[in-house]
Amino acid sequence: MPMLAGEYVSVSSLSDTADIDLARERQELIDLPNEKLEVFAAAFVERDVSKQLLLKSHLEHTHETTCSR
């Protein structure tokens, strides 16, 4: 039983950490949208996706998100 309790605590801690990370990312997307877009774009440009395609996708997603509120 003690091993099971230890495993539960470990998984619970990982879940809490992931929730905190997601909350921070969401807030950064609100507070720093241009900076987050640059980081996102850089990751895909490294994989040979064009900046134009990324910008178009971002604008479409932003429009859909804004319109659905």
N, C-alpha and C positions, 0 to 999 in steps of 0.2 A: 504494500500500500504506500509506503513512503516514496518509492520510485515513481509511482503514478502521480502522487501529489507534486513531486518535483518536476515531472514532465508537464503537468498542467500549468504550473507557475511559469515554466520556461516558454511554453506556447502562448500563454496569456501575455507575458512580457513582450514577446515578438509582435503580437497583435496590437498591443498598446503603442509600441514604437512605430509600427506601420501606420496606425491611425493618426499619430502625431505628425509623421512625415507627410501624409496626404493632406492634412489640414494646413500645414505650412506651405505646401506646393499650391494649394487652392488660393491661399491668401496672396502668395507671390504672383500668381496669375492675375489677380485683381489689382495689386499694387504696382506691379512691374510688367505689364503686358508686352511692351516692346522688347525689353531685355530677355524675357522668357521666349519670345518669338525668335530672337537672334540665336539663342542657345539651341532651340528646336531646329531651326533652319540649318545651322552649322552641322548638326549631327546627320541630317539627311543629305546635305551637299557633299559630305564626305563619302556618301554612298551613291553619288552621281545622280541625285535628284535635283532638278533645276530649281533655282530660287523663284522663278516665275510660277512654277507649278505649286510650290509651297505657299507662296503669297496668295495665289488664287484659292487654294484649299483653305487657308487661314481665314480669308475674307468671307468665303462661303459659310464656314463653320461659325464665325463670329456673327454673321447675319442671321443664321438659323437659331443660334443661341439667344440673340437679342430679340428676335421675333417670337420666340416661344415663351418669353417671360410674361 
